[in-house]
Amino acid sequence: MSAPVSLSVLTFMGEGCRTVPLAGHVGFDSLPDQLVNKSVSQGFCFNILCVGETGLGKSTLMDTLFNTKFEGEPATHTQPGVQLRSNTYDLQESNVGLKLTIVSTVGFGDQINKEDSYKPIMEFIDAQFEAYLQEELKIRRVLHTYHDSRIHACLYFIAPTGHSLKSLDLVTMKKLDSKVNIIPIIAKSDAISKSELTKFKIKITSELVSNGVQIYQFPTDDESVAEINGTMNAHLPFAVIGSTEELKIGNKMMKARQYPWGTVQVENEAHCDFVKLREMLIRINMEDLREQTHSRHYELYRRCKLEEMGFKDTDPDSKPFSLQETYEAKRNEFLGELQKKEEEMRQMFVQRVKEKEAELKEAEKELHEKFDRLKKLHQDEKKKLEDKKKSLDDEVNAFKQRKTAAELLQSQGSQAGGSQTLKRDKEKKNFF
């Protein structure tokens, strides 16, 4: 046991606290080491969203940043809409494990109508927030083993036009700045000269400020990184170049891009800001990006979502409102609305039954009337047929009578003709 040291601890007494000295070493000064060991054993996760038009080198920059080759198919310019492609990788550096998720926007900016290009990105970010919220609201939570897919950093790739931001870029960043930490970068910055690049950075910063776009600012509240972060904030947006090709420069193999007019070294700060981006994104501020995602962006989403569900912290009199009271109030409200809807549905059902009964009665009445009409029509037709039959029978009887009379006359005529012939024959015999 070490000798007594001058330490102090805060002891809570009611609502206040007082400082008391320790007579010797206790051991809770090892808590940071315990936390580090636990964090290292559990590993870390980091999720990056790459937003930018096709062909700006998003995949190449990711390969360069993490000094590896991520698998992935090259995107084409023929996508009908914006799609988000997510890939997760397990990385290991020394004894620290990192579960890295890279989300890329496929087909962003390739459509003729780019008005809704930002919507799939917003929906994806909200979907990750919603998944975490649902896990958080479970009765049995397993957040310590849950794979956090919330986006921690959004690298927004700006085309090196040298003029100004496109309207698509401004609209998208404005829609996303309340949901994710945006770090704007000028992709393929070797496409424009240094003087043009300086003016382009100033123009981008001015447009972001004038349009109210809130990009991620490296924190300056920690004294250990305040100076470097403050300096790096002035360099935003970073002008970067990505390359996985290594060339021999002097006696060293370095990542670079070879051109007919010379060589651009990726890790040479005189050539581009790649080193600055890597330092700020990975080596210095990765944990702050994770913390900002949880404490700022996720909390905003969670608060809005719970308020939509009816939960609140205070009642109308600004008094604290417990979760149990909120639940009971919401439950009573729900039951009241349910009963109201049930009554409305019952009344609607009764009304529809009455309407249906009226329709059926009307239909029955129409059927009876139709039946009566058909019956009357049938009777009229029957009467007409009977009258016609009687007429035909009368005509047949009359025809028969006429036929009988004609036959009788014909018979009498035949008899009279025969007697006359006999008489003439007899007279002829007497003459001779």
Phi, psi and chi 1 to 4 in degrees:
 res  aa     phi    psi   chi1   chi2   chi3   chi4
   1 MET       -  133.8 -179.0   69.5   69.6      -
   2 SER   -77.2  166.4   57.3      -      -      -
   3 ALA   -68.9  156.8      -      -      -      -
   4 PRO   -55.3  137.7  -24.9   34.5      -      -
   5 VAL  -121.5  163.4  -68.0      -      -      -
   6 SER   -85.3   88.6  176.8      -      -      -
   7 LEU  -119.6  165.6  -60.0  175.0      -      -
   8 SER  -145.4  158.5   62.7      -      -      -
   9 VAL  -142.2  150.9   65.8      -      -      -
  10 LEU   -95.5  124.4  -61.3  179.5      -      -
  11 THR  -111.6  131.1   58.8      -      -      -
  12 PHE   -83.6  129.0  -69.5   92.9      -      -
  13 MET  -131.0  102.4  -61.3 -177.6   64.8      -
  14 GLY    67.2 -125.9      -      -      -      -
  15 GLU   -93.9  -13.7  -65.2 -178.5   -6.4      -
  16 GLY  -105.5  179.1      -      -      -      -
  17 CYS  -149.4  158.6   62.1      -      -      -
  18 ARG  -137.6  158.6   61.3 -168.7 -178.6   91.8
  19 THR   -94.1  129.1  -56.5      -      -      -
  20 VAL  -128.2  146.0  -63.6      -      -      -
  21 PRO   -82.0  156.6   28.7  -33.5      -      -
  22 LEU  -100.0  141.0  -63.4  177.3      -      -
  23 ALA   -82.1  -12.1      -      -      -      -
  24 GLY  -171.2 -174.9      -      -      -      -
  25 HIS   -72.9  131.6 -176.1  -94.2      -      -
  26 VAL  -104.4  -49.0  176.1      -      -      -
  27 GLY   125.5  -10.2      -      -      -      -
  28 PHE   -74.7   -1.4   57.9   79.8      -      -
  29 ASP   -71.9   -5.0   58.3   -8.6      -      -
  30 SER   -90.1    0.4   66.3      -      -      -
  31 LEU   -55.9  -43.6  -84.2  173.4      -      -
  32 PRO   -57.8  -41.1  -26.0   35.5      -      -
  33 ASP   -64.9  -39.0  -63.5  -29.4      -      -
  34 GLN   -62.9  -42.1  -63.7  176.3   37.4      -
  35 LEU   -64.0  -42.0 -178.7   60.2      -      -
  36 VAL   -62.8  -46.9  168.2      -      -      -
  37 ASN   -61.1  -41.4  -66.1  -26.4      -      -
  38 LYS   -66.1  -42.5 -176.5  177.4 -179.4  179.7
  39 SER   -64.7  -41.1  -61.0      -      -      -
  40 VAL   -65.3  -40.2  169.2      -      -      -
  41 SER   -67.1  -34.8   63.7      -      -      -
  42 GLN   -79.3  -26.7  -70.2  179.3  -11.5      -
  43 GLY    85.2  173.3      -      -      -      -
  44 PHE  -127.0  160.7  -59.0   88.5      -      -
  45 CYS  -130.1  148.1   71.3      -      -      -
  46 PHE  -148.9  130.7 -167.8   64.5      -      -
  47 ASN  -121.7  124.7  -52.9  -42.5      -      -
  48 ILE  -115.8  133.1  -59.7  176.9      -      -
  49 LEU  -108.0  122.9  171.0   63.7      -      -
  50 CYS  -104.3  113.0  -61.5      -      -      -
  51 VAL  -113.1  128.8  180.0      -      -      -
  52 GLY   170.2  163.6      -      -      -      -
  53 GLU   -66.8  157.6  -60.7  175.1    5.5      -
  54 THR   -64.3  134.4  -54.4      -      -      -
  55 GLY    95.2    6.2      -      -      -      -
  56 LEU   -90.1    2.7  -73.7 -179.1      -      -
  57 GLY    86.5   32.4      -      -      -      -
  58 LYS   -65.5  -47.6  -61.1 -173.8  -70.0  -67.4
  59 SER   -66.0  -41.1  -60.0      -      -      -
  60 THR   -63.0  -40.5  -56.5      -      -      -
  61 LEU   -66.0  -39.0 -176.7   64.5      -      -
  62 MET   -63.2  -42.4  -69.9  -62.7  100.9      -
  63 ASP   -59.9  -40.1  -66.5  -15.2      -      -
  64 THR   -71.7  -40.6  -48.5      -      -      -
  65 LEU   -61.0  -43.4  -90.8  175.0      -      -
  66 PHE  -102.3   10.4  -68.0   93.9      -      -
  67 ASN    53.6   46.8 -160.3   20.7      -      -
  68 THR  -153.2 -177.5 -173.9      -      -      -
  69 LYS  -121.4  105.6  178.0   64.0  177.1  176.9
  70 PHE   -81.5  140.4  -63.5  114.6      -      -
  71 GLU   -74.8  143.6  -62.4  177.9   -3.7      -
  72 GLY   175.0  147.8      -      -      -      -
  73 GLU   -90.2  138.3  -61.6  178.3   -1.3      -
  74 PRO   -65.5  140.7   22.5  -32.1      -      -
  75 ALA   -85.1  152.4      -      -      -      -
  76 THR  -108.3  172.1   63.5      -      -      -
  77 HIS   -94.8   14.0  -67.5  -89.1      -      -
  78 THR  -107.4   16.5   58.5      -      -      -
  79 GLN   -70.7  134.7  -63.1  -68.1  -25.9      -
  80 PRO   -69.7  -22.8   25.5  -33.9      -      -
  81 GLY  -156.0  179.5      -      -      -      -
  82 VAL   -82.5  128.4  179.9      -      -      -
  83 GLN  -124.4  148.5  -60.7  176.5   -4.9      -
  84 LEU  -109.5  124.4  -79.0   87.4      -      -
  85 ARG  -109.7  120.6 -176.1 -177.1  -62.3  166.4
  86 SER  -113.3  133.2  176.4      -      -      -
  87 ASN  -134.9  135.1  -66.0  -69.2      -      -
  88 THR  -114.6  137.2  -57.6      -      -      -
  89 TYR  -132.3  146.7  -50.7   92.4      -      -
  90 ASP   -99.8  118.3  -74.9  -39.6      -      -
  91 LEU  -114.2  151.1  -53.7 -179.8      -      -
  92 GLN  -135.9  125.6 -172.6   78.2   22.6      -
  93 GLU  -132.5  117.5 -173.5  175.2   37.8      -
  94 SER    57.7 -122.6  -60.2      -      -      -
  95 ASN  -106.8   15.7   64.7  -27.9      -      -
  96 VAL  -105.8  125.0  178.3      -      -      -
  97 GLY   -99.7  141.3      -      -      -      -
  98 LEU  -133.5  123.4  177.9   67.0      -      -
  99 LYS   -93.4  103.7 -173.1 -179.4  -70.9  -66.7
 100 LEU  -100.6  128.4  176.1   68.1      -      -
 101 THR  -116.4  125.3  -61.2      -      -      -
 102 ILE  -113.5  121.1  -60.3  175.4      -      -
 103 VAL  -111.7  124.2 -177.0      -      -      -
 104 SER  -118.0  143.3 -178.4      -      -      -
 105 THR   -90.0  111.7   53.4      -      -      -
 106 VAL   -94.4  126.5 -179.6      -      -      -
 107 GLY    85.2    8.9      -      -      -      -
 108 PHE   -68.4  124.6 -177.9   79.1      -      -
 109 GLY    82.9    5.4      -      -      -      -
 110 ASP   -93.3   -8.7  -69.7  -20.2      -      -
 111 GLN   -89.0  155.9  -65.5   74.0   37.9      -
 112 ILE   -67.4  -46.0  -63.8  176.0      -      -
 113 ASN   -95.8  105.2 -176.1    4.1      -      -
 114 LYS   -99.8   13.6  -56.4  177.1  178.4   63.2
 115 GLU   -60.0  -40.1 -176.1  177.8   -1.7      -
 116 ASP  -107.7   22.9  -62.8  -29.3      -      -
 117 SER   -64.6  -27.0  -64.7      -      -      -
 118 TYR   -78.5  -20.3   66.4   89.1      -      -
 119 LYS   -61.7  -46.2  -72.3 -173.9  177.9  179.2
 120 PRO   -59.6  -32.4  -23.9   34.2      -      -
 121 ILE   -68.5  -46.1  -55.1  173.7      -      -
 122 MET   -61.9  -42.5  -70.2 -177.8   59.9      -
 123 GLU   -63.1  -37.9  -69.2  170.9   -2.0      -
 124 PHE   -65.9  -46.1  179.3   85.8      -      -
 125 ILE   -61.8  -44.7  -64.4  173.3      -      -
 126 ASP   -63.9  -34.9  -74.4  -16.9      -      -
 127 ALA   -64.3  -36.0      -      -      -      -
 128 GLN   -70.8  -40.1  -48.2  -42.9  -52.3      -
 129 PHE   -61.2  -43.7  -76.2  151.3      -      -
 130 GLU   -64.4  -40.6 -177.9   64.0   24.7      -
 131 ALA   -62.5  -41.4      -      -      -      -
 132 TYR   -67.4  -40.0 -168.7   88.4      -      -
 133 LEU   -63.6  -41.8  177.9   60.7      -      -
 134 GLN   -63.9  -38.4  -68.0  -59.2  -38.5      -
 135 GLU   -66.5  -38.1 -178.1   64.5   29.3      -
 136 GLU   -68.7  -30.6 -164.6  176.9   51.3      -
 137 LEU   -87.1   -4.2  -66.6  176.6      -      -
 138 LYS   -66.2  152.8  -73.6 -178.3  179.0  178.8
 139 ILE   -67.8  -44.6  -63.7  176.2      -      -
 140 ARG  -106.4  100.2  -65.1 -176.9  178.6 -179.9
 141 ARG   -95.1  147.6  -58.1 -175.1  -62.0  178.1
 142 VAL  -130.9   52.3  -74.1      -      -      -
 143 LEU   -64.8  -25.3  -69.1  175.3      -      -
 144 HIS   -70.8  -23.1   61.2  -74.8      -      -
 145 THR  -110.8   -1.0   58.6      -      -      -
 146 TYR   -72.8  133.7  174.9   75.8      -      -
 147 HIS   -80.3  107.2  173.3   53.0      -      -
 148 ASP   -73.9  114.0 -174.2    3.4      -      -
 149 SER  -104.0   10.0   59.1      -      -      -
 150 ARG   -65.0  141.6  -64.1  173.0  -63.4  175.8
 151 ILE   -76.0  123.5  -59.3  -61.2      -      -
 152 HIS   -92.4  -30.6  -60.0  124.2      -      -
 153 ALA  -146.7  138.4      -      -      -      -
 154 CYS  -115.6  110.4  171.0      -      -      -
 155 LEU   -87.0  111.0  -64.0 -177.9      -      -
 156 TYR   -97.1  113.5 -163.3   95.7      -      -
 157 PHE   -85.7  120.8  -71.5   68.2      -      -
 158 ILE  -104.4  131.4  -58.8  170.7      -      -
 159 ALA   -66.7  138.6      -      -      -      -
 160 PRO   -79.0   65.1   30.8  -34.8      -      -
 161 THR   -76.7  -29.2   60.9      -      -      -
 162 GLY    82.7    0.7      -      -      -      -
 163 HIS  -109.4  -77.2  -58.1  -67.2      -      -
 164 SER  -157.2  174.4   61.5      -      -      -
 165 LEU   -72.0  144.5  -75.4  171.2      -      -
 166 LYS   -74.8  154.2  -61.5  178.8 -178.8  179.2
 167 SER   -60.7  -33.4   57.9      -      -      -
 168 LEU   -60.8  -41.3  172.7   63.9      -      -
 169 ASP   -65.8  -44.4  -62.5  -31.1      -      -
 170 LEU   -64.1  -45.7  -77.8  172.3      -      -
 171 VAL   -63.1  -44.8  170.3      -      -      -
 172 THR   -64.9  -46.7  -56.1      -      -      -
 173 MET   -64.6  -36.0  -78.3 -167.2  -83.2      -
 174 LYS   -66.0  -37.9 -178.1   62.3  177.7  175.5
 175 LYS   -71.7  -28.1  -66.2  -68.4 -175.7 -179.9
 176 LEU   -97.1  -14.7  -61.8 -179.0      -      -
 177 ASP   -65.3  -20.9   64.8   -3.4      -      -
 178 SER   -92.0   -0.5   62.1      -      -      -
 179 LYS  -116.8  -18.4  -63.7  179.5  177.9  -65.9
 180 VAL  -155.1  156.5   69.5      -      -      -
 181 ASN   -80.0  109.5  -58.2  -49.0      -      -
 182 ILE   -93.5  126.8  -60.1  176.2      -      -
 183 ILE  -119.1  104.4  -58.2  176.1      -      -
 184 PRO   -77.1  138.1   26.9  -31.1      -      -
 185 ILE  -136.0  144.6   58.3  177.4      -      -
 186 ILE   -91.5  112.4  -58.5  172.1      -      -
 187 ALA   -80.1  150.9      -      -      -      -
 188 LYS    48.7   51.0  -64.0 -174.4  175.1 -178.9
 189 SER   -68.1  -10.1   60.9      -      -      -
 190 ASP   -76.3    0.7   52.7  -15.3      -      -
 191 ALA   -82.2  -12.3      -      -      -      -
 192 ILE  -128.8  159.7   53.4  178.9      -      -
 193 SER   -74.4  167.1   64.4      -      -      -
 194 LYS   -63.6  -41.5  -80.2 -167.5  173.2 -177.2
 195 SER   -65.5  -42.1   59.1      -      -      -
 196 GLU   -64.6  -37.2  -69.3  175.3  -29.6      -
 197 LEU   -64.8  -41.2 -173.9   59.9      -      -
 198 THR   -62.2  -46.2  -57.8      -      -      -
 199 LYS   -64.9  -37.2  -65.8  177.8 -178.1  178.3
 200 PHE   -64.7  -41.1 -168.4   33.1      -      -
 201 LYS   -61.5  -45.1  -78.6 -171.4  172.9 -174.5
 202 ILE   -62.6  -42.5  -64.3  172.4      -      -
 203 LYS   -63.9  -42.7 -178.6   67.5  173.6  176.9
 204 ILE   -62.9  -46.9  -69.4  172.8      -      -
 205 THR   -60.2  -42.4  -56.6      -      -      -
 206 SER   -63.3  -43.3  173.6      -      -      -
 207 GLU   -67.8  -37.1  -70.9 -176.5  -18.1      -
 208 LEU   -64.4  -42.5  -68.7  175.7      -      -
 209 VAL   -67.8  -45.3  172.2      -      -      -
 210 SER   -65.9  -27.2   62.1      -      -      -
 211 ASN   -96.7    4.7  -73.0  -82.7      -      -
 212 GLY    70.2   28.2      -      -      -      -
 213 VAL   -84.4  122.2  178.5      -      -      -
 214 GLN   -95.1  103.1  -59.6  -67.9  -33.4      -
 215 ILE   -91.0  165.1   62.8  173.4      -      -
 216 TYR   -69.9  130.5  173.8   72.3      -      -
 217 GLN  -107.6  127.7  -64.9  -69.6  -41.7      -
 218 PHE   -62.6  131.8  -56.0  118.2      -      -
 219 PRO   -66.9  143.0   25.3  -33.8      -      -
 220 THR  -121.3   13.1   55.1      -      -      -
 221 ASP   -83.4  -16.7   50.5   -6.7      -      -
 222 ASP   -92.7  119.7 -173.5   -8.8      -      -
 223 GLU   -60.6  -30.2  -65.9 -178.6   -0.4      -
 224 SER   -68.3  -25.7   60.8      -      -      -
 225 VAL  -124.3    4.5  -65.5      -      -      -
 226 ALA   -60.5  -43.9      -      -      -      -
 227 GLU   -66.6  -49.9 -176.6  177.0   -5.0      -
 228 ILE   -68.5  -37.9 -174.1  171.4      -      -
 229 ASN   -66.8  -40.3  -80.8  -12.2      -      -
 230 GLY   -61.3  -40.4      -      -      -      -
 231 THR   -65.9  -42.5  -56.5      -      -      -
 232 MET   -69.4  -29.7  -69.4  -61.0  104.7      -
 233 ASN   -60.1  -32.7  -78.8  -30.9      -      -
 234 ALA   -74.3  -16.2      -      -      -      -
 235 HIS   -90.9   -7.5  -77.4   81.9      -      -
 236 LEU   -68.2  145.2  -71.7  170.7      -      -
 237 PRO   -76.1  146.5   29.6  -34.7      -      -
 238 PHE   -73.2  136.9  -67.0  135.4      -      -
 239 ALA   -98.0  113.3      -      -      -      -
 240 VAL  -121.7  161.1  -61.1      -      -      -
 241 ILE  -136.5  136.9  -57.1  167.0      -      -
 242 GLY  -116.8  143.8      -      -      -      -
 243 SER  -165.2  134.5  176.2      -      -      -
 244 THR  -100.8    0.1   55.4      -      -      -
 245 GLU   -84.6  131.6 -179.0 -178.3   -0.4      -
 246 GLU  -105.8  131.3  -69.2 -167.8  -11.6      -
 247 LEU  -121.5  151.4  -59.2  175.4      -      -
 248 LYS   -85.1  114.9 -171.5  172.4 -176.5 -180.0
 249 ILE  -120.2  111.9  -60.1  175.1      -      -
 250 GLY    70.2 -121.2      -      -      -      -
 251 ASN  -107.7    9.4  -63.9  -35.4      -      -
 252 LYS  -120.7  149.6  -66.2 -177.4  179.3  179.5
 253 MET   -92.0  122.4  -63.3  -63.2  -66.3      -
 254 MET  -133.0  149.2  -55.6 -178.6   68.4      -
 255 LYS   -69.9  126.5  -72.5 -176.0  173.2   63.2
 256 ALA  -158.9  169.8      -      -      -      -
 257 ARG  -121.0  128.4  -58.9 -174.4   75.4   90.5
 258 GLN   -96.1  127.6 -176.1   70.9   51.1      -
 259 TYR  -125.0  162.2  -65.7   99.5      -      -
 260 PRO   -59.7  -29.0  -24.9   33.7      -      -
 261 TRP   -92.5   -5.8   44.6  -96.4      -      -
 262 GLY   156.5 -166.0      -      -      -      -
 263 THR  -122.2  135.2  -57.2      -      -      -
 264 VAL  -106.8  118.5  178.0      -      -      -
 265 GLN   -90.5  126.6  -59.5  173.8   26.5      -
 266 VAL   -65.3  -40.3  173.4      -      -      -
 267 GLU   -96.7   15.4  -63.8 -178.7  -34.0      -
 268 ASN   -95.9  112.8 -171.4  -26.3      -      -
 269 GLU   -65.9  -15.4  -65.9 -168.3   51.2      -
 270 ALA   -77.8  -16.9      -      -      -      -
 271 HIS   -99.0  -35.7  -67.9 -179.2      -      -
 272 CYS  -162.0  177.5   70.3      -      -      -
 273 ASP  -100.9   23.4  -63.2  -28.3      -      -
 274 PHE   -60.9  -44.3  172.0   79.9      -      -
 275 VAL   -62.2  -40.7  173.6      -      -      -
 276 LYS   -61.4  -44.6  -65.6 -176.3  178.2   66.8
 277 LEU   -61.3  -46.0  173.6   63.4      -      -
 278 ARG   -63.3  -42.3 -175.7  177.0   61.0 -169.0
 279 GLU   -62.1  -47.4  -68.3  -73.5  -31.7      -
 280 MET   -71.1  -41.1  -67.4  -64.1   99.8      -
 281 LEU   -77.1  -42.3  178.2   66.4      -      -
 282 ILE  -107.4  -52.1  -59.2  175.4      -      -
 283 ARG   -82.0  -24.1  -62.8 -177.2  179.5  175.9
 284 ILE  -117.1  -44.8  -63.0  177.8      -      -
 285 ASN  -116.4   15.5  -63.0  -58.3      -      -
 286 MET   -62.1  -43.5  179.2 -179.8  -78.7      -
 287 GLU   -68.3  -35.5 -179.4   56.0   31.4      -
 288 ASP   -66.4  -36.8 -175.8   73.5      -      -
 289 LEU   -62.5  -42.1  -73.5  163.6      -      -
 290 ARG   -64.0  -42.7  -73.9  157.3   40.4   91.4
 291 GLU   -67.6  -42.0 -177.2 -179.0  -18.8      -
 292 GLN   -63.4  -37.2  -75.7  -67.5  -41.9      -
 293 THR   -61.6  -43.3  -61.9      -      -      -
 294 HIS   -76.2  -48.1 -178.0   78.0      -      -
 295 SER   -81.6  -22.8   61.6      -      -      -
 296 ARG  -110.0  -64.1  179.0 -173.6  169.9 -164.7
 297 HIS   -72.5  -45.2  -59.2  -62.7      -      -
 298 TYR   -68.2  -39.7  170.5   69.3      -      -
 299 GLU   -62.5  -37.5  -78.0  -61.0  -39.4      -
 300 LEU   -64.3  -45.0  176.0   61.0      -      -
 301 TYR   -63.9  -43.8  176.9   85.4      -      -
 302 ARG   -62.8  -44.4  177.8  179.2  176.0  -86.3
 303 ARG   -62.4  -47.5 -174.1 -172.3   70.3 -168.0
 304 CYS   -62.4  -39.7  -65.6      -      -      -
 305 LYS   -67.6  -44.2 -158.6   69.2  176.6  179.1
 306 LEU   -68.0  -34.5  -67.8  178.6      -      -
 307 GLU   -66.6  -36.5  -73.9  177.3   -8.6      -
 308 GLU   -62.9  -33.7  -72.3  177.9    7.2      -
 309 MET   -79.6   -6.9  -63.8  167.1   63.1      -
 310 GLY   101.3    1.4      -      -      -      -
 311 PHE   -82.9  146.6  -68.4   97.2      -      -
 312 LYS  -153.5  162.4   50.0 -169.8  175.4 -178.9
 313 ASP   -91.0  -29.2  -66.8  -30.4      -      -
 314 THR  -130.6  155.3   56.8      -      -      -
 315 ASP   -86.3  179.2   59.7   13.1      -      -
 316 PRO   -57.4  -21.8  -26.8   34.3      -      -
 317 ASP   -92.3   13.6  -61.5  -31.5      -      -
 318 SER    63.3   25.2  -61.6      -      -      -
 319 LYS   -92.6  150.4  -64.9 -179.5  179.6  178.8
 320 PRO   -55.9  140.5  -23.7   33.1      -      -
 321 PHE  -122.4  113.6 -145.8   57.5      -      -
 322 SER   -75.4  162.3   68.7      -      -      -
 323 LEU   -63.5  -37.6 -177.6   62.4      -      -
 324 GLN   -62.9  -43.7 -179.5   66.3   24.7      -
 325 GLU   -64.5  -40.5  -67.6  173.7  -21.9      -
 326 THR   -62.2  -42.3  -56.0      -      -      -
 327 TYR   -64.1  -45.4  169.1   76.3      -      -
 328 GLU   -63.4  -43.0  -69.3  -64.7  -23.5      -
 329 ALA   -64.1  -42.3      -      -      -      -
 330 LYS   -67.1  -38.1 -167.5   65.5 -179.7  175.7
 331 ARG   -65.8  -44.3 -177.1  173.7 -179.1  -88.0
 332 ASN   -64.0  -40.5  -66.8  -26.5      -      -
 333 GLU   -62.5  -42.0 -179.5 -176.6   -8.5      -
 334 PHE   -64.9  -43.5  173.2   76.4      -      -
 335 LEU   -63.4  -40.3  -68.8  175.5      -      -
 336 GLY   -61.9  -45.0      -      -      -      -
 337 GLU   -65.1  -36.2  -69.0  179.1   -3.5      -
 338 LEU   -64.5  -45.8 -175.8   61.5      -      -
 339 GLN   -63.0  -39.8  -68.8  176.9   -5.2      -
 340 LYS   -62.6  -43.8 -176.8  179.3  178.1 -179.5
 341 LYS   -66.3  -38.6  -72.4 -177.3  178.2  179.8
 342 GLU   -61.7  -43.1  -74.0  179.4   -7.2      -
 343 GLU   -64.7  -43.1 -179.0   62.3   23.0      -
 344 GLU   -62.0  -42.3  -69.9  176.2   -5.4      -
 345 MET   -66.2  -37.6  -69.7  178.9   66.2      -
 346 ARG   -64.6  -47.3 -169.7 -173.8   66.8   79.0
 347 GLN   -62.5  -40.2  -66.8  178.5   -2.1      -
 348 MET   -63.7  -40.0 -174.6 -178.7  -62.6      -
 349 PHE   -64.1  -45.4  175.9   75.5      -      -
 350 VAL   -61.4  -43.1  171.3      -      -      -
 351 GLN   -62.2  -43.7 -178.9   66.2   24.3      -
 352 ARG   -66.6  -35.7  -71.8 -173.2  177.0 -179.0
 353 VAL   -64.0  -43.4  167.7      -      -      -
 354 LYS   -63.3  -44.0  -70.4 -178.6  179.1  179.6
 355 GLU   -62.1  -39.8  -67.9  174.8   -3.6      -
 356 LYS   -67.2  -40.9 -161.4   66.9  178.1  176.3
 357 GLU   -61.7  -43.5  -73.1  179.2  -11.3      -
 358 ALA   -61.8  -42.5      -      -      -      -
 359 GLU   -61.8  -42.5  -69.3  177.3    3.0      -
 360 LEU   -65.9  -41.0  -69.1  173.0      -      -
 361 LYS   -63.9  -41.8  -72.5 -179.0  179.1  178.9
 362 GLU   -63.2  -41.6 -175.1   67.8   23.1      -
 363 ALA   -65.2  -39.8      -      -      -      -
 364 GLU   -63.9  -40.7 -175.2  179.4    4.7      -
 365 LYS   -62.6  -44.0 -178.3  179.7  178.0 -178.2
 366 GLU   -62.9  -39.6  -68.6  178.2   -1.9      -
 367 LEU   -64.1  -42.3  -74.5  173.2      -      -
 368 HIS   -62.1  -45.6  -79.0  -60.3      -      -
 369 GLU   -61.9  -41.2  -68.9  176.6   -7.3      -
 370 LYS   -64.6  -40.2 -174.5  175.9 -179.0 -179.8
 371 PHE   -63.6  -43.0  174.9   76.1      -      -
 372 ASP   -62.6  -41.9  -67.4  -21.3      -      -
 373 ARG   -62.4  -44.0  -71.8 -163.9  -56.3  -90.4
 374 LEU   -65.5  -39.5  -69.5  174.1      -      -
 375 LYS   -63.5  -44.5 -174.9  177.5  179.2 -179.3
 376 LYS   -64.2  -42.0 -176.0  177.9  179.2 -177.8
 377 LEU   -62.1  -39.2 -177.9   63.3      -      -
 378 HIS   -64.0  -43.5  174.9   70.8      -      -
 379 GLN   -63.8  -42.7  -69.7  174.7   -9.7      -
 380 ASP   -62.3  -43.5  -67.5  -17.0      -      -
 381 GLU   -63.2  -39.3  -69.4  -69.1  -26.7      -
 382 LYS   -64.3  -42.7 -175.8  178.2  179.2 -179.4
 383 LYS   -63.7  -42.9 -175.3  177.2  179.7 -178.3
 384 LYS   -61.1  -41.6  -72.4 -179.6 -179.4  178.7
 385 LEU   -65.5  -41.1  -71.9  173.7      -      -
 386 GLU   -64.0  -43.3  -71.2  176.6   -9.3      -
 387 ASP   -62.2  -40.4  -67.1  -16.7      -      -
 388 LYS   -66.6  -39.0 -168.5  170.8 -176.8 -179.9
 389 LYS   -64.2  -42.1 -178.7 -178.1  177.9 -175.9
 390 LYS   -63.6  -40.8 -177.8  178.3  179.1 -177.4
 391 SER   -62.9  -43.4  175.4      -      -      -
 392 LEU   -64.1  -40.3  -71.6  173.1      -      -
 393 ASP   -61.8  -41.5  -70.9  -18.9      -      -
 394 ASP   -63.2  -42.1  -67.3  -17.3      -      -
 395 GLU   -63.8  -39.9  -70.4  179.2    2.7      -
 396 VAL   -64.1  -43.8  168.7      -      -      -
 397 ASN   -63.8  -43.0  -68.3  -28.8      -      -
 398 ALA   -63.1  -40.9      -      -      -      -
 399 PHE   -63.0  -40.5  174.5   76.5      -      -
 400 LYS   -64.3  -40.9  -72.5  179.9  177.7  179.6
 401 GLN   -63.5  -43.7  -70.1  176.1   -0.4      -
 402 ARG   -63.8  -38.8  -71.5 -164.8  -60.6  -88.5
 403 LYS   -64.7  -42.7 -179.0  179.6  177.9 -177.3
 404 THR   -62.8  -43.9  -56.4      -      -      -
 405 ALA   -63.6  -40.9      -      -      -      -
 406 ALA   -65.4  -41.6      -      -      -      -
 407 GLU   -64.8  -37.5  -72.2  176.3  -11.2      -
 408 LEU   -65.0  -45.2 -179.2   60.9      -      -
 409 LEU   -62.2  -40.7  -70.3  173.7      -      -
 410 GLN   -64.3  -39.8 -174.5  178.4    4.9      -
 411 SER   -65.4  -44.2  174.5      -      -      -
 412 GLN   -64.4  -39.5  -69.0  175.6   -5.1      -
 413 GLY   -63.4  -39.7      -      -      -      -
 414 SER   -65.1  -41.3  -61.0      -      -      -
 415 GLN   -66.3  -41.9  -68.9  177.2   -0.2      -
 416 ALA   -65.6  -40.1      -      -      -      -
 417 GLY   -65.0  -36.8      -      -      -      -
 418 GLY   -68.8  -40.4      -      -      -      -
 419 SER   -68.3  -36.0   60.1      -      -      -
 420 GLN   -65.7  -39.2  -70.7  -68.6  -27.7      -
 421 THR   -65.6  -40.8  -56.8      -      -      -
 422 LEU   -64.8  -39.6  -69.7  173.9      -      -
 423 LYS   -64.6  -41.4 -173.9  177.1 -179.9 -178.7
 424 ARG   -67.7  -39.7  -76.4 -165.1  -62.6  -91.3
 425 ASP   -63.5  -37.9  -70.4  -16.7      -      -
 426 LYS   -68.2  -38.8 -173.8  175.5 -179.0 -179.3
 427 GLU   -66.6  -37.0  -71.7  177.5   -7.9      -
 428 LYS   -65.0  -40.3  -76.3 -179.2 -179.6  180.0
 429 LYS   -63.8  -43.2  -72.3 -179.8  178.6 -179.9
 430 ASN   -64.8  -31.7  -66.7  -30.1      -      -
 431 PHE   -68.4  -40.1  178.3   76.3      -      -
 432 PHE   -83.8      -  -68.3  104.8      -      -
